[in-house]
Amino acid sequence: RDAIRDLLLEDLREATEGVMSLEEWDPRYGFLTDMVGVAPEKARLACVKFNQLTWSDRACFFSACVDNLNLPQLLERTQWTRTELRESLIRCFEALLDKKDLMNDLDERCKRGARYEE
């Protein structure tokens, strides 16, 4: 537990101070890039933000994205309402995703959708 805490604090300190990873793309963050779509250069800071969330939010994210539980299973595991579950997942994705990138992606999807309607 102490070792994990020390690593999280080190990541927070280095991200806050702008210390770059020793590698151009650190393989520790491959899951975020592959599964969630976090840009490799932003994955470290995303992890720092995510790790500052409550344990219950992080556990909910892992249940949904790693354990691949569906909505009824998530509701049963967490004992939350749908609203509480949705808000928890939103907090997780807000920590992981850059809002500007997300808005650009949504804009691009809307443009592609509009082309299909023409």
C-alpha positions as CSV (number, residue, x, y, z in Angstrom):
1,R,0.0,0.0,0.0
2,D,2.8,2.4,0.9
3,A,4.7,1.6,-2.4
4,I,1.6,2.3,-4.4
5,R,1.0,5.5,-2.6
6,D,4.6,6.5,-3.2
7,L,4.3,5.8,-6.9
8,L,1.1,7.8,-7.2
9,L,2.7,10.8,-5.3
10,E,5.7,10.6,-7.6
11,D,3.5,10.6,-10.7
12,L,1.5,13.6,-9.3
13,R,4.7,15.5,-8.4
14,E,6.3,14.8,-11.8
15,A,3.2,15.7,-13.8
16,T,2.8,18.9,-11.7
17,E,6.4,19.9,-12.3
18,G,6.2,19.0,-16.0
19,V,8.9,16.2,-15.7
20,M,8.8,14.2,-18.9
21,S,8.8,10.4,-18.9
22,L,12.1,8.8,-19.8
23,E,10.4,7.3,-22.9
24,E,8.7,9.3,-25.6
25,W,5.7,7.0,-25.1
26,D,5.5,5.2,-21.8
27,P,4.1,1.7,-22.2
28,R,2.5,1.8,-18.7
29,Y,-0.3,3.9,-20.2
30,G,-1.1,1.7,-23.2
31,F,-4.4,0.6,-21.7
32,L,-5.7,4.1,-21.7
33,T,-4.7,4.7,-25.2
34,D,-6.0,1.4,-26.5
35,M,-9.2,1.1,-24.4
36,V,-10.3,4.7,-23.7
37,G,-8.6,6.6,-26.5
38,V,-6.4,8.9,-24.4
39,A,-3.6,10.4,-26.4
40,P,-0.3,8.8,-25.4
41,E,1.2,12.1,-24.5
42,K,-1.7,12.9,-22.2
43,A,-2.0,9.5,-20.5
44,R,0.2,10.2,-17.6
45,L,-1.6,13.3,-16.5
46,A,-4.9,11.5,-17.1
47,C,-3.7,8.8,-14.7
48,V,-2.8,11.4,-12.1
49,K,-6.3,13.0,-12.3
50,F,-8.0,9.6,-12.3
51,N,-6.1,8.4,-9.2
52,Q,-7.3,11.4,-7.3
53,L,-10.9,10.2,-7.6
54,T,-12.6,8.3,-4.9
55,W,-12.0,4.6,-4.6
56,S,-15.7,3.9,-5.4
57,D,-15.5,5.9,-8.7
58,R,-12.3,4.1,-9.7
59,A,-13.8,0.7,-8.8
60,C,-16.9,1.5,-10.9
61,F,-14.7,2.4,-13.9
62,F,-12.8,-0.8,-13.6
63,S,-16.0,-2.8,-13.3
64,A,-17.4,-1.2,-16.4
65,C,-14.2,-1.0,-18.6
66,V,-12.0,-3.7,-17.4
67,D,-14.4,-6.3,-16.1
68,N,-16.8,-5.4,-18.9
69,L,-19.9,-5.5,-16.7
70,N,-23.2,-4.4,-18.3
71,L,-25.6,-1.9,-16.7
72,P,-27.6,-4.4,-14.6
73,Q,-24.4,-6.0,-13.3
74,L,-22.9,-2.6,-12.4
75,L,-26.1,-1.6,-10.6
76,E,-26.0,-4.9,-8.6
77,R,-22.3,-4.6,-7.8
78,T,-22.3,-1.0,-6.7
79,Q,-25.8,-0.9,-5.2
80,W,-26.1,2.6,-6.7
81,T,-29.0,4.2,-8.6
82,R,-28.7,4.7,-12.3
83,T,-28.0,8.4,-11.7
84,E,-25.2,7.7,-9.2
85,L,-23.7,5.2,-11.6
86,R,-23.8,7.6,-14.5
87,E,-22.4,10.5,-12.5
88,S,-19.5,8.2,-11.3
89,L,-18.6,7.2,-14.8
90,I,-18.8,10.8,-16.0
91,R,-16.3,11.8,-13.3
92,C,-14.0,9.1,-14.4
93,F,-14.1,10.0,-18.1
94,E,-13.8,13.7,-17.3
95,A,-10.6,12.9,-15.4
96,L,-9.3,10.7,-18.3
97,L,-10.3,12.7,-21.3
98,D,-9.2,16.1,-22.4
99,K,-12.4,18.1,-22.8
100,K,-11.1,20.0,-25.8
101,D,-10.2,16.8,-27.6
102,L,-13.5,15.3,-26.7
103,M,-15.4,18.3,-28.1
104,N,-13.3,18.3,-31.3
105,D,-14.1,14.6,-31.6
106,L,-17.9,15.2,-31.1
107,D,-17.8,18.1,-33.7
108,E,-16.1,15.8,-36.2
109,R,-18.7,13.0,-35.6
110,C,-21.5,15.6,-36.1
111,K,-19.9,16.7,-39.4
112,R,-19.6,13.1,-40.6
113,G,-23.2,12.5,-39.6
114,A,-24.4,15.6,-41.5
115,R,-22.7,14.3,-44.6
116,Y,-24.6,11.1,-44.5
117,E,-27.9,12.9,-44.1
118,E,-27.4,15.0,-47.3
